[in-house]
Amino acid sequence: MYLIVTRSFPPEVGGMQSLMWGLSRELSKNFMTKVFADYIDNHEIFDEQASFSIERVGGIKLLRKYRKAQLINEFIKENKIEGIIADHWKSLELIKTNKKKYCLIHSKEINHPKGSKSNLRILNVLNNVEKVIANSEFTKNLAINCGVNEDKILVINPGVDPAEDLDKKSLIKIESLLKVKTPRLITVSRFDKRKNHEKVIMALRNLKQTYPDIVYICVGDGDEEQNIKNLVKELDLEGQVMFFKNISSNLKNALIAKSNIFIMPSIIHKKSVEGFGIAYVEAGQYGIPSIGGKDGGAADAIDHDKTGLICDGNELNDVYSSIENLLKDKKYIEYGKAAKIKSQNYHWNMIIEKYKRIL
C-alpha cells in the first residue's frame, strides 16, 4: 500500500488539488492507495465516488498537522506500507518512519534563502527522502541551489486529463458574446502579481492601434483583481478587456477554444514563482499556443518558437513583441497545432508511468 499525504485535495479547486487528485486516482489503478487529506466542507459526496480510501483530518490549522502526523504514524505501525508520497515537505516533516518517502516540490514553497531557518527545515526533510519529484527543470535547479541533494531529484511534470468535449451551447454563447472581437488573447488564472496581467494590459494599449477590435479575456479572481480593473479603466481599455469569474468549466473551455493566444508571462514576485504552469498545457489541448515568462517553469510546458513563445515578463517591449509575433500572419494557427500535439505528452496515462518506474 502507498499512502498519499496532502494538504490540497478536491473538492477544493486549484492546480495543486487537481495534481494530487490525478496522481491519487492513477496510482490507485496500479497499487493499493490511501489518501490522508485536510478536511474541507462537503467532501463526503466527492469522497464517495473515489475508488480508494480518503481519510480527512480537521481541527484548528495550527494543530492539524500534529494530529494528522499522529494518525499517519499510527496507521504505518499497524499496516504494511510500501511508501509515502507527499505534496509538500511540511506534509512529511512529522512522519516518523523508515519507509520510503517521496516528496513533490513545486517552487515557491522551497524558495527560501540558503541557511535560513525555513531552508534548514526543508533540507532536513528533502535530503532524507527516497526521491524528490520536481514539477519542472526550473524547480529542480531551484532545489539544487537551495541545497537539496541533486542525486535525489528527478523531474516529472504534472499530468492532465484529456480535454473535455466542447459544449455546443457554450460555444454558441461565447461566439455571440465575442462577436467581431478579434484577435483574442486569454489568461485563465488567479489575479496575483506573479501572473503578470498588468504587462499584458499595458501592451494592449499599443496593440489596439494596429488591432482595434482586439480583446483580452481574463478568467479568474484574486487579490489583484481590483487593481487590474483600475488599470484597465485608467488606460481606457474597458472595450478591450473582458472579465469572467465563477463560470462553469464548459464556458471556460469554450472561451479558451475560441481564443487565439493563451498568455501568462509570469514573473518572480518576492518568493512567489510559477513552478510549471499547467494552464499552458490545458490551452494547448484546444489547439491554442501560449506566451509564458522566462522566470519559472513555463519552458517545460512551452516549446519556444514552436508551441508558443517564452518572453521576459519584466520587459513590456518583450511581452508586446511576443504577442505581435504570434499575431503576424496568424502564426498562432501553426503554433496551436503543435501545442495540441505536445499536450498529449502530459496525459495522466503517460505521466503515471514515470511514477511507476520510481516506485
Secondary structure, DSSP 8 states (H G I E B T S, - for coil): -EEEEES--TTS-SHHHHHHHHHHHHHHTTS-EEEEEE--TTHHHHHHT-SSEEEEE-S-HHHHHHHHHHHHHHHHHHS---EEEESSHHHHTT---SSEEEEEE-SGGG---TTSHHHHHHHHHHTTSSEEEESSHHHHHHHHHHT--GGGEEE----B-------HHHHHHHHHHHTT--SEEEEES---GGG-HHHHHHHHHHHHHH-TT-EEEEE---TTHHHHHHHHHHTT-TTTEEEE-S--HHHHHHHHHT-SEEEE----BTTB--S--HHHHHHHTTT--EEEESSSSHHHH--BTTTEEEE-TT-HHHHHHHHHHHHGGGHHHHHHHHHHHHHGGGBHHHHHHHHHHH-
